[in-house]
Amino acid sequence: MSAVNIAKDNTPEPEEKSKALSKTFSAGNPIAQSGGGESLKRIRNLRIPIFIKLATLSTLLIFLVISIITYFVLEKQKEQFTLELMNLGENMARIVANNSADKLLGEEELDLFRLVNDISENEHVLCAFVTDKKNIIKAHSNIEKVNKAYFPPQGLAFLKNDKKVKIGRFFQDGEEVFFFERPITYQELTIGKAHLVISQKKLLHNIRSAKAFILVLTVIIVVIGILLSIVLGIYFSSPIKKLQESTKTLGTGNFDHRVYIKRNDELGDLGLTFNEMAGRISTLITVASDLTSKPDFDHRLPIIIGKITKSMSAERTSLYLIDWETETLWTKVAEHIGQIRLPLGKSISGRVAKSGELLNLEDAWEVPYFNREFDLKYNFRTKSVLCMPVKNHTGETIGVLQVMNKKSKDRFDGEDEQVLRGLASQVGIALENSLLIKNLRMSFESSISTLSATVDARHPLTAGHSHRVTEYSLLIAREMRLSDQEIEVLKYAALLHDIGKIGIRDDILLKNGKFTPEEREEMNSHPMRTKKILDKFLFPEALSEVPEIAAHHHEKVNGQGYPDRLTGEEMHLGSKIIAVADVFDALSSRRDYPKYTKEETLACSPMPLSKVIFIVKSGAGSDFDSEVLSAFLRCLPRALALYRGDHFLPEYVDDTIRSMAPELLP
């Protein structure tokens, strides 16, 4: 009798079921004590404890996941092993073919035999042989087959068949083997063929070993999974206690905490509501933190808008900013589409921007003021829309936050309005702060640039020097792939590198001619004056290295510079960069004192560019850092093109630009 029949024959009657089940429950269980149809009804409606559900489901999931992973891993492993075997065979066939031409033409049968015999010693190779153009075997790892006609093996199925190589499979002695055939050519003529037969035994052995290992691992993981599932299941068998603990956790400010209660259990709906509430609060706090705690606001804004979309269970979100001067609004962020510009009062967002009041629509296409142009252009269908004004601390509307197409409902509800109102408030604060920071930054940069220009302007021939040195330094820094933060520090250090000259007497700073030793000493004191002045600046922490970098732009990597005679290892990279840029600008610009080298004194006019480049190159490893100098020379054409027609006459720079980067010339 089959197992099915046995099960049918032994099926107890309802009354027997009730008696059997009554033994399972304690005497005090009301379900067990009640009898008849009422007991059966209660039993049928009995909920399975959560820990049993969790243990069963987890076991099934673990088994399913491991089975799927095992299948794909083994398939991938087999594919990889096969590919490696095919590559091995193809390479060996190529070796035989490439080394057989001369031997085949010269009928050097002994050398051919050594070649195929050497190849055959590989553990994967069953046999290797060479045939001439008449298909006569000239060399074979089995010497008995030499000088016999070659016939392709029966059942050979080609996997690859082209002029360069043929790869196939066939069965030999009950084993599927790989077959490789490659032409032997001499002066583009085919004079024979190289053949290889490779075994899959090791491949199959590796696969079997992998299967055995994965099977053992699967059993271990399943057992561990079952044990863990039971432990976790028992832990979650008290949903009321869990919900109580979760509520306390939420009260401590941990809004990322979630309570997991199955929907079919008593507190399932309450658990879901709890999680939704916690999720909304968490998103509000996360977005608020992202909006206010980090400086790269513009770069992070698309990510923040994405979080708002997810939190609102919407398809898209757009953030519009208002330009009151032009009476237009434009998208700072518009998910999945390009920038949109609208007049105030037009379409949904334009009306909200003008009125300062929210709009909550079930279907945008049903209102006459909705502009369908963008839907048609981007193949999108706008349905439900919640559009909220974004205001600053004075209550002025500065933007609009618009979410579209509620996923779980037909439209956004009152709770959605409250959540978006809170998010819009945070966005408004962040936008206002961002604008304030930008204005402060512009003011700071303007002050630094003005201060730098003021120093240069003390002498008509040095006007623009600090800005040119800054631009050259930034070109070098980008060529060396410095970080944005390092480039920012370098920019201010370069702009202010000569600020110490503000303390040099005019009779020295403006002298027309060569300095006396005393005057040179006075002029050489300007780096230390720079350090003293900049140390009094209240630089932000990110720019704290500016004084140090600016003060050491006259140091040399050989330790012979000034003011501190630092070596290359002691110098900041920024100082090394400014040193190259500073000397290049000094040599390529007019001064009222003669330029000079170690060997000669030159005129006050700009030194010939070829001479400048030669002098700068000569300083590699002594005056200048070699890597910095190399980077400067690579970007030199861009530096020259930057000031061509302004600081540099075209005839001064064009030959050099043309020889190094002609595409930069007009």
C-alpha positions as CSV (number, residue, x, y, z in Angstrom):
1,M,0.0,0.0,0.0
2,S,1.4,3.4,-0.9
3,A,2.2,6.1,1.6
4,V,-0.7,8.1,0.2
5,N,-3.1,5.3,0.8
6,I,-1.8,4.7,4.3
7,A,-2.3,8.4,5.1
8,K,-5.9,8.2,3.8
9,D,-6.7,4.9,5.7
10,N,-5.4,6.4,9.0
11,T,-7.1,9.8,8.8
12,P,-8.9,10.2,12.1
13,E,-12.4,11.4,12.4
14,P,-13.0,14.9,13.7
15,E,-13.7,13.7,17.2
16,E,-10.5,11.6,17.2
17,K,-8.6,14.7,16.0
18,S,-10.0,16.7,18.8
19,K,-9.0,14.0,21.4
20,A,-5.5,13.8,19.9
21,L,-5.0,17.5,19.9
22,S,-6.3,17.8,23.4
23,K,-3.3,15.7,24.6
24,T,-1.0,18.3,23.0
25,F,-2.3,21.2,24.9
26,S,-2.2,21.8,28.7
27,A,-5.3,21.1,30.7
28,G,-5.9,24.8,31.2
29,N,-6.0,25.6,27.5
30,P,-9.6,26.8,26.7
31,I,-9.3,25.6,23.1
32,A,-8.4,22.0,24.2
33,Q,-11.2,22.0,26.9
34,S,-14.0,23.0,24.5
35,G,-15.4,20.1,22.5
36,G,-17.2,19.3,19.3
37,G,-17.6,21.6,16.3
38,E,-16.6,24.7,18.4
39,S,-13.2,23.2,19.2
40,L,-12.6,22.3,15.6
41,K,-13.5,25.8,14.5
42,R,-11.1,27.3,17.0
43,I,-8.4,24.8,15.9
44,R,-8.8,25.7,12.3
45,N,-8.5,29.4,13.1
46,L,-5.5,28.8,15.4
47,R,-2.5,31.0,14.5
48,I,0.9,29.3,14.1
49,P,3.4,30.9,16.5
50,I,5.8,33.4,14.9
51,F,8.9,31.5,15.9
52,I,7.7,28.4,14.0
53,K,6.8,30.5,10.9
54,L,10.2,32.2,11.1
55,A,12.2,29.1,11.6
56,T,10.4,27.3,8.7
57,L,10.6,30.2,6.3
58,S,14.2,31.0,7.1
59,T,15.2,27.3,6.6
60,L,13.4,27.3,3.2
61,L,14.9,30.6,2.2
62,I,18.4,29.5,3.2
63,F,18.1,26.3,1.4
64,L,16.7,28.1,-1.7
65,V,19.4,30.7,-1.7
66,I,22.2,28.2,-1.2
67,S,20.8,26.0,-3.9
68,I,20.6,28.9,-6.4
69,I,24.0,30.1,-5.5
70,T,25.4,26.6,-5.7
71,Y,24.0,26.1,-9.1
72,F,25.3,29.3,-10.6
73,V,28.7,29.0,-8.8
74,L,29.1,25.5,-10.3
75,E,28.0,26.5,-13.7
76,K,30.3,29.5,-13.6
77,Q,33.2,27.4,-12.3
78,K,32.6,24.8,-15.0
79,E,32.5,27.6,-17.6
80,Q,35.7,29.1,-16.2
81,F,37.5,25.8,-16.1
82,T,36.4,25.0,-19.6
83,L,37.5,28.4,-20.9
84,E,40.9,28.0,-19.2
85,L,41.3,24.5,-20.7
86,M,40.4,25.9,-24.2
87,N,42.8,28.7,-23.8
88,L,45.5,26.3,-22.7
89,G,44.9,24.0,-25.7
90,E,44.8,26.9,-28.1
91,N,48.1,28.3,-26.8
92,M,49.7,24.9,-26.9
93,A,48.5,24.4,-30.5
94,R,49.9,27.8,-31.4
95,I,53.2,26.9,-29.8
96,V,53.4,23.7,-31.8
97,A,52.4,25.4,-35.0
98,N,54.8,28.3,-34.6
99,N,57.7,26.0,-33.9
100,S,57.0,23.3,-36.5
101,A,57.3,25.2,-39.8
102,D,61.1,25.1,-40.2
103,K,61.3,21.6,-38.8
104,L,58.5,20.4,-41.2
105,L,60.2,21.9,-44.2
106,G,63.6,20.6,-43.3
107,E,62.1,17.1,-42.5
108,E,63.6,17.3,-39.1
109,E,61.5,14.5,-37.7
110,L,63.5,14.1,-34.5
111,D,63.0,17.7,-33.6
112,L,59.3,17.5,-34.4
113,F,59.0,14.4,-32.2
114,R,60.7,16.2,-29.4
115,L,58.4,19.2,-29.8
116,V,55.2,17.1,-29.6
117,N,56.6,14.9,-26.9
118,D,57.4,18.0,-24.7
119,I,53.8,19.3,-25.2
120,S,52.4,15.9,-24.5
121,E,54.0,15.8,-21.1
122,N,51.5,18.4,-19.9
123,E,49.0,16.6,-17.5
124,H,46.0,17.8,-19.6
125,V,47.3,16.6,-23.0
126,L,46.3,13.2,-24.2
127,C,48.3,13.4,-27.5
128,A,49.9,15.9,-29.8
129,F,50.9,15.5,-33.4
130,V,51.9,17.3,-36.6
131,T,50.6,16.5,-40.1
132,D,51.9,17.7,-43.5
133,K,49.7,19.2,-46.2
134,K,48.8,15.7,-47.4
135,N,47.5,14.8,-43.9
136,I,50.3,12.4,-43.2
137,I,51.4,12.3,-39.6
138,K,55.0,13.5,-39.5
139,A,55.4,13.5,-35.7
140,H,53.2,12.0,-32.9
141,S,53.5,11.6,-29.2
142,N,52.6,7.9,-30.0
143,I,55.5,7.0,-32.3
144,E,53.5,4.1,-33.8
145,K,51.2,6.5,-35.7
146,V,54.1,8.4,-37.5
147,N,53.9,8.4,-41.3
148,K,50.3,7.2,-41.3
149,A,47.4,9.1,-42.8
150,Y,45.4,11.2,-40.5
151,F,41.6,11.0,-40.4
152,P,39.5,13.3,-38.2
153,P,37.9,11.5,-35.2
154,Q,34.4,10.3,-35.5
155,G,31.7,12.4,-33.8
156,L,33.9,15.6,-33.8
157,A,31.7,18.6,-33.2
158,F,33.4,22.0,-33.7
159,L,33.0,24.7,-31.2
160,K,35.1,27.1,-33.2
161,N,36.1,26.8,-36.8
162,D,38.0,29.6,-38.6
163,K,41.2,30.0,-40.5
164,K,43.4,30.4,-37.4
165,V,42.2,27.6,-35.2
166,K,39.7,24.8,-35.0
167,I,38.4,23.7,-31.6
168,G,36.0,20.8,-31.2
169,R,34.8,18.0,-28.9
170,F,34.5,14.2,-29.4
171,F,34.3,11.1,-27.3
172,Q,37.4,8.9,-26.9
173,D,37.2,5.8,-24.7
174,G,34.0,7.0,-23.1
175,E,35.5,10.4,-22.2
176,E,34.6,13.7,-23.8
177,V,37.8,15.4,-24.9
178,F,38.8,18.7,-26.6
179,F,40.4,18.7,-30.0
180,F,42.5,21.6,-31.3
181,E,43.9,22.0,-34.8
182,R,46.0,25.0,-36.1
183,P,47.6,25.5,-39.5
184,I,51.3,25.5,-39.9
185,T,52.3,28.3,-42.3
186,Y,55.5,29.3,-44.0
187,Q,55.5,32.6,-45.9
188,E,51.7,32.7,-45.7
189,L,51.4,29.2,-47.2
190,T,49.9,26.3,-45.2
191,I,52.4,23.5,-45.1
192,G,50.8,21.3,-42.5
193,K,48.7,21.3,-39.3
194,A,49.3,21.0,-35.5
195,H,46.9,18.9,-33.6
196,L,46.2,18.5,-29.8
197,V,43.8,16.3,-27.9
198,I,43.2,17.5,-24.3
199,S,41.5,15.6,-21.4
200,Q,38.8,17.0,-19.2
201,K,39.6,14.6,-16.3
202,K,41.1,17.3,-14.2
203,L,38.3,19.7,-15.0
204,L,35.7,17.1,-14.0
205,H,37.7,16.2,-10.9
206,N,37.7,19.9,-9.8
207,I,34.0,20.2,-10.4
208,R,33.3,17.1,-8.3
209,S,35.5,18.4,-5.5
210,A,33.7,21.7,-5.6
211,K,30.3,20.0,-5.5
212,A,31.4,17.9,-2.5
213,F,32.8,21.0,-0.7
214,I,29.6,23.1,-1.4
215,L,27.4,20.2,-0.2
216,V,29.2,20.0,3.1
217,L,29.1,23.8,3.4
218,T,25.4,23.8,2.6
219,V,24.6,21.3,5.3
220,I,26.6,23.3,7.9
221,I,24.9,26.6,6.9
222,V,21.4,25.1,6.9
223,V,22.0,23.6,10.3
224,I,23.3,26.9,11.6
225,G,20.5,28.7,9.9
226,I,17.9,26.5,11.5
227,L,19.3,27.0,14.9
228,L,19.6,30.7,14.5
229,S,16.0,30.8,13.1
230,I,14.7,29.1,16.1
231,V,16.5,31.4,18.5
232,L,15.3,34.5,16.6
233,G,11.8,33.1,16.3
234,I,11.5,32.5,20.0
235,Y,12.9,36.0,20.7
236,F,10.1,37.5,18.5
237,S,7.3,35.4,20.0
238,S,6.4,38.1,22.4
239,P,5.2,40.9,20.0
240,I,3.7,43.1,22.8
241,K,7.0,43.2,24.7
242,K,8.9,43.9,21.4
243,L,6.6,46.8,20.5
244,Q,6.9,48.2,24.0
245,E,10.7,48.0,23.9
246,S,10.7,49.6,20.4
247,T,8.5,52.4,21.6
248,K,11.0,53.1,24.4
249,T,13.8,53.0,21.9
250,L,12.0,55.5,19.7
251,G,11.6,57.7,22.8
252,T,15.4,57.9,23.2
253,G,15.8,59.4,19.8
254,N,16.8,56.3,17.8
255,F,14.4,56.9,14.9
256,D,16.2,54.3,12.7
257,H,14.8,51.5,14.9
258,R,12.1,49.3,13.5
259,V,9.8,46.7,15.0
260,Y,9.1,43.6,12.9
261,I,5.7,42.0,13.4
262,K,4.0,39.8,10.8
263,R,0.9,41.4,9.3
264,N,-1.2,38.3,10.1
265,D,-0.3,38.5,13.8
266,E,-2.4,40.4,16.5
267,L,-0.2,43.5,16.4
268,G,0.7,43.4,12.7
269,D,-1.1,46.6,11.8
270,L,0.1,48.5,14.8
271,G,3.7,47.3,14.0
272,L,3.4,48.6,10.4
273,T,2.0,51.9,11.6
274,F,4.9,52.2,14.1
275,N,7.4,51.5,11.3
276,E,5.9,54.0,8.9
277,M,5.9,56.7,11.7
278,A,9.5,55.9,12.6
279,G,10.5,56.0,8.9
280,R,8.9,59.4,8.3
281,I,10.6,60.8,11.4
282,S,13.9,59.2,10.4
283,T,13.7,60.7,6.9
284,L,12.9,64.2,8.3
285,I,15.9,64.0,10.7
286,T,18.2,62.6,8.0
287,V,17.3,65.2,5.4
288,A,17.5,67.9,8.0
289,S,21.0,66.7,9.0
290,D,22.1,66.4,5.4
291,L,20.8,69.9,4.6
292,T,22.6,71.6,7.4
293,S,25.6,69.7,8.5
294,K,27.9,69.5,5.4
295,P,29.4,72.1,3.2
296,D,28.9,70.5,-0.3
297,F,25.2,71.4,-0.4
298,D,24.9,71.7,-4.2
299,H,26.5,68.3,-4.8
300,R,24.3,66.6,-2.2
301,L,21.0,68.2,-3.1
302,P,20.0,65.6,-5.8
303,I,20.6,62.8,-3.2
304,I,18.5,64.7,-0.6
305,I,15.7,65.2,-3.2
306,G,15.9,61.5,-3.9
307,K,15.4,60.8,-0.2
308,I,12.4,63.1,-0.1
309,T,10.9,61.2,-3.1
310,K,11.3,57.9,-1.3
311,S,10.0,59.2,2.0
312,M,6.9,60.6,0.2
313,S,6.3,57.3,-1.7
314,A,6.3,59.4,-4.9
315,E,7.7,58.9,-8.4
316,R,9.5,62.2,-8.8
317,T,10.4,65.4,-6.9
318,S,11.4,68.8,-8.2
319,L,12.9,71.7,-6.4
320,Y,12.3,75.1,-8.0
321,L,14.1,78.4,-7.0
322,I,12.5,81.8,-7.6
323,D,14.3,84.7,-9.4
324,W,12.2,87.7,-8.3
325,E,14.1,90.1,-10.6
326,T,13.0,88.2,-13.8
327,E,9.8,86.9,-12.2
328,T,10.7,83.3,-13.2
329,L,11.4,80.1,-11.3
330,W,13.8,77.3,-12.4
331,T,14.5,73.8,-11.3
332,K,17.6,73.5,-9.0
333,V,16.9,69.7,-9.1
334,A,14.4,67.9,-11.4
335,E,14.6,64.2,-11.2
336,H,14.9,62.4,-14.5
337,I,14.5,65.5,-16.7
338,G,16.5,68.6,-17.7
339,Q,16.1,72.1,-16.3
340,I,12.7,73.8,-16.4
341,R,12.1,77.5,-16.4
342,L,8.6,79.0,-15.9
343,P,7.1,82.4,-15.4
344,L,5.6,83.1,-12.0
345,G,2.0,82.3,-11.9
346,K,2.1,79.7,-14.7
347,S,1.5,76.0,-14.2
348,I,1.2,74.4,-10.8
349,S,4.6,75.3,-9.4
350,G,4.4,78.8,-10.8
351,R,1.0,79.4,-9.1
352,V,2.3,78.1,-5.7
353,A,5.5,80.3,-6.1
354,K,3.3,83.4,-6.6
355,S,0.6,82.6,-4.1
356,G,2.8,81.1,-1.4
357,E,0.1,78.5,-0.7
358,L,0.3,74.7,-1.2
359,L,-1.6,72.8,-3.9
360,N,-2.7,69.2,-3.5
361,L,-4.2,67.8,-6.7
362,E,-5.5,64.3,-7.5
363,D,-4.9,64.6,-11.2
364,A,-2.9,67.4,-12.7
365,W,-4.3,66.9,-16.1
366,E,-7.8,67.8,-14.8
367,V,-6.8,71.4,-13.9
368,P,-6.7,74.0,-16.7
369,Y,-3.5,75.7,-15.6
370,F,-1.3,72.6,-15.8
371,N,1.2,72.7,-18.6
372,R,1.3,69.3,-20.3
373,E,4.2,70.3,-22.5
374,F,6.9,68.6,-20.2
375,D,4.9,65.4,-19.8
376,L,4.6,65.0,-23.6
377,K,8.3,66.0,-24.1
378,Y,9.6,63.5,-21.5
379,N,7.0,60.7,-22.0
380,F,5.6,61.1,-18.5
381,R,2.1,61.2,-17.0
382,T,1.7,63.5,-14.1
383,K,-1.2,62.5,-11.9
384,S,-1.3,63.3,-8.2
385,V,0.7,66.4,-7.2
386,L,1.6,67.9,-3.9
387,C,3.3,71.3,-4.4
388,M,4.6,73.2,-1.3
389,P,6.2,76.7,-1.1
390,V,9.7,76.9,0.3
391,K,10.2,80.0,2.5
392,N,13.1,81.7,4.3
393,H,13.2,82.8,7.9
394,T,11.2,86.0,7.1
395,G,8.4,84.1,5.4
396,E,9.4,85.1,1.9
397,T,8.8,82.4,-0.7
398,I,12.2,81.5,-2.2
399,G,11.3,78.2,-3.9
400,V,8.8,75.4,-4.5
401,L,9.1,71.7,-3.6
402,Q,6.9,69.6,-5.8
403,V,6.3,65.8,-5.5
404,M,4.4,63.9,-8.1
405,N,2.5,60.6,-8.4
406,K,1.8,59.0,-5.0
407,K,2.6,55.3,-5.4
408,S,0.5,53.7,-2.7
409,K,-2.6,55.9,-3.0
410,D,-4.6,57.9,-5.6
411,R,-3.4,61.2,-4.1
412,F,-1.4,62.7,-1.3
413,D,-3.2,63.0,2.1
414,G,-3.1,65.4,5.0
415,E,-0.2,63.4,6.7
416,D,1.8,63.8,3.5
417,E,1.2,67.5,3.6
418,Q,2.5,67.7,7.1
419,V,5.6,65.7,6.3
420,L,6.4,67.8,3.1
421,R,5.8,71.0,5.0
422,G,8.4,70.0,7.5
423,L,10.8,69.0,4.7
424,A,10.2,72.3,2.8
425,S,11.0,74.2,6.0
426,Q,14.3,72.4,6.3
427,V,15.1,73.0,2.6
428,G,14.3,76.7,3.0
429,I,16.8,77.0,5.9
430,A,19.4,75.1,4.0
431,L,19.0,77.2,0.8
432,E,19.2,80.4,2.8
433,N,22.3,79.1,4.6
434,S,23.9,78.0,1.4
435,L,23.3,81.5,-0.2
436,L,24.8,83.1,2.9
437,I,27.9,80.8,2.8
438,K,28.3,81.6,-1.0
439,N,28.1,85.3,-0.3
440,L,30.6,85.0,2.5
441,R,32.9,83.0,0.3
442,M,32.7,85.5,-2.5
443,S,33.4,88.3,0.0
444,F,36.4,86.4,1.4
445,E,37.8,85.7,-2.1
446,S,37.2,89.2,-3.2
447,S,39.1,90.5,-0.1
448,I,42.0,88.2,-0.7
449,S,42.2,89.0,-4.4
450,T,42.1,92.7,-3.6
451,L,44.8,92.5,-1.0
452,S,47.0,90.5,-3.4
453,A,46.4,93.0,-6.2
454,T,47.2,95.9,-3.8
455,V,50.6,94.5,-3.1
456,D,51.3,93.9,-6.8
457,A,50.1,97.4,-7.7
458,R,52.8,99.0,-5.6
459,H,55.0,98.5,-8.6
460,P,53.7,98.9,-12.2
461,L,55.8,96.0,-13.5
462,T,54.5,93.5,-10.9
463,A,50.8,94.2,-11.5
464,G,49.1,90.8,-12.0
465,H,52.1,88.8,-10.8
466,S,50.3,87.1,-7.9
467,H,47.3,86.2,-10.1
468,R,49.5,84.8,-12.8
469,V,51.4,82.8,-10.2
470,T,48.1,81.5,-8.8
471,E,46.9,80.4,-12.2
472,Y,50.2,78.7,-13.0
473,S,50.1,77.0,-9.6
474,L,46.5,75.7,-10.1
475,L,47.4,74.3,-13.5
476,I,50.3,72.4,-11.9
477,A,48.1,71.2,-9.1
478,R,45.5,69.9,-11.4
479,E,48.1,68.2,-13.6
480,M,49.4,66.5,-10.4
481,R,45.8,65.5,-9.6
482,L,45.7,67.2,-6.2
483,S,42.4,67.0,-4.3
484,D,39.9,69.9,-4.4
485,Q,40.8,70.8,-0.8
486,E,44.5,70.9,-1.6
487,I,43.9,73.1,-4.6
488,E,41.8,75.4,-2.5
489,V,44.6,75.9,0.0
490,L,47.2,76.4,-2.7
491,K,45.0,79.0,-4.4
492,Y,45.0,81.3,-1.4
493,A,48.7,80.6,-0.6
494,A,49.7,81.6,-4.1
495,L,47.5,84.8,-4.1
496,L,49.1,85.9,-0.8
497,H,52.7,84.6,-1.3
498,D,54.1,88.1,-1.7
499,I,51.9,89.9,0.9
500,G,55.1,90.4,3.0
501,K,56.3,92.9,0.4
502,I,53.9,95.3,1.8
503,G,56.5,95.9,4.6
504,I,59.4,96.5,2.2
505,R,60.5,100.1,1.8
506,D,59.6,101.7,-1.5
507,D,63.2,102.7,-2.2
508,I,64.1,99.0,-2.3
509,L,60.9,97.5,-3.7
510,L,60.8,100.1,-6.6
511,K,64.6,100.3,-7.1
512,N,65.7,100.4,-10.8
513,G,68.8,98.3,-10.8
514,K,70.7,95.6,-9.0
515,F,70.3,95.3,-5.2
516,T,73.2,95.9,-2.8
517,P,73.8,93.0,-0.3
518,E,71.9,95.0,2.4
519,E,69.0,95.7,0.0
520,R,68.9,92.0,-1.1
521,E,68.8,91.0,2.6
522,E,65.9,93.4,3.1
523,M,64.0,92.1,0.0
524,N,64.6,88.5,1.0
525,S,62.9,89.2,4.3
526,H,59.5,89.4,2.6
527,P,58.7,85.6,3.0
528,M,59.0,85.9,6.8
529,R,56.9,89.1,6.7
530,T,54.3,87.1,4.7
531,K,54.3,84.5,7.5
532,K,53.9,87.1,10.3
533,I,51.0,88.8,8.4
534,L,49.2,85.6,7.5
535,D,49.5,84.2,11.0
536,K,47.3,87.0,12.2
537,F,44.6,86.1,9.7
538,L,41.7,84.1,11.1
539,F,41.8,81.4,8.5
540,P,39.2,78.5,8.7
541,E,40.6,75.2,9.7
542,A,40.6,73.9,6.1
543,L,43.0,76.8,5.1
544,S,45.3,76.7,8.2
545,E,48.3,75.7,6.0
546,V,48.1,78.8,3.9
547,P,50.7,80.9,5.9
548,E,53.2,78.0,5.9
549,I,52.9,77.3,2.2
550,A,53.1,81.0,1.2
551,A,56.1,81.8,3.4
552,H,58.3,79.1,1.8
553,H,57.9,79.8,-1.9
554,H,61.6,80.8,-2.1
555,E,63.0,77.6,-0.5
556,K,64.9,75.2,-2.7
557,V,64.8,71.4,-2.5
558,N,68.6,71.3,-2.0
559,G,68.3,73.4,1.2
560,Q,69.9,76.5,-0.2
561,G,66.8,78.7,-0.3
562,Y,65.4,81.1,2.2
563,P,64.2,82.0,4.8
564,D,64.5,78.7,6.6
565,R,66.8,76.7,4.2
566,L,64.3,73.8,4.1
567,T,65.1,70.7,2.1
568,G,62.7,69.1,-0.4
569,E,61.6,66.6,2.3
570,E,60.8,69.4,4.7
571,M,59.0,71.6,2.1
572,H,55.2,71.5,1.7
573,L,54.2,70.4,-1.8
574,G,52.3,73.7,-2.2
575,S,55.5,75.7,-1.6
576,K,57.3,73.6,-4.2
577,I,54.5,74.4,-6.7
578,I,54.5,78.1,-6.1
579,A,58.3,78.2,-6.3
580,V,58.2,77.0,-9.9
581,A,55.3,79.3,-10.9
582,D,56.9,82.3,-9.2
583,V,60.3,81.9,-10.9
584,F,58.7,81.3,-14.3
585,D,56.6,84.4,-14.0
586,A,59.6,86.5,-12.8
587,L,61.8,85.4,-15.7
588,S,59.1,85.8,-18.4
589,S,58.0,89.2,-17.2
590,R,59.6,92.7,-17.5
591,R,61.2,94.0,-14.3
592,D,63.1,97.3,-13.6
593,Y,66.1,95.3,-12.4
594,P,68.3,93.0,-14.6
595,K,67.7,89.3,-14.6
596,Y,70.7,87.1,-13.9
597,T,71.8,83.5,-13.8
598,K,74.8,81.9,-12.1
599,E,76.9,82.7,-15.2
600,E,75.6,86.0,-16.6
601,T,73.6,89.2,-16.0
602,L,70.7,89.8,-18.5
603,A,68.4,92.7,-19.4
604,C,65.3,93.8,-17.6
605,S,63.0,92.8,-20.3
606,P,61.3,89.4,-20.4
607,M,63.9,86.7,-20.9
608,P,63.6,84.8,-24.2
609,L,61.1,82.0,-23.6
610,S,63.5,79.3,-24.6
611,K,66.0,80.7,-22.1
612,V,63.4,80.7,-19.4
613,I,62.5,77.1,-20.0
614,F,66.2,76.1,-20.1
615,I,66.9,77.8,-16.8
616,V,63.8,76.3,-15.1
617,K,64.7,72.9,-16.4
618,S,68.3,73.3,-15.1
619,G,66.9,73.8,-11.6
620,A,65.4,70.3,-11.4
621,G,66.5,68.5,-8.3
622,S,68.4,71.5,-6.9
623,D,66.1,74.5,-7.0
624,F,62.9,72.7,-7.9
625,D,61.1,69.5,-7.1
626,S,61.5,67.3,-10.2
627,E,57.9,66.0,-10.2
628,V,56.5,69.5,-9.8
629,L,58.7,70.7,-12.6
630,S,57.7,67.9,-14.9
631,A,54.0,68.7,-14.2
632,F,54.6,72.3,-15.0
633,L,56.3,71.6,-18.3
634,R,53.4,69.4,-19.3
635,C,50.9,72.2,-18.7
636,L,53.2,75.0,-20.0
637,P,51.3,75.4,-23.3
638,R,48.1,76.0,-21.4
639,A,49.8,78.5,-19.2
640,L,51.1,80.4,-22.2
641,A,47.8,80.2,-24.0
642,L,46.1,81.5,-20.9
643,Y,47.9,84.9,-21.1
644,R,48.6,85.0,-24.8
645,G,47.6,88.4,-26.2
646,D,47.4,89.8,-22.6
647,H,50.5,89.5,-20.6
648,F,52.4,87.7,-23.4
649,L,52.7,89.0,-26.9
650,P,51.8,86.3,-29.5
651,E,55.2,86.3,-31.0
652,Y,56.7,85.6,-27.6
653,V,54.8,82.4,-27.0
654,D,53.4,81.1,-30.3
655,D,56.5,79.1,-31.4
656,T,56.6,77.2,-28.1
657,I,52.8,76.6,-28.1
658,R,52.9,75.5,-31.7
659,S,55.7,73.0,-31.0
660,M,54.0,71.5,-27.8
661,A,50.2,71.9,-28.3
662,P,49.3,73.5,-31.6
663,E,45.6,72.9,-31.0
664,L,45.7,75.7,-28.4
665,L,46.5,78.4,-31.0
666,P,43.6,80.2,-32.7
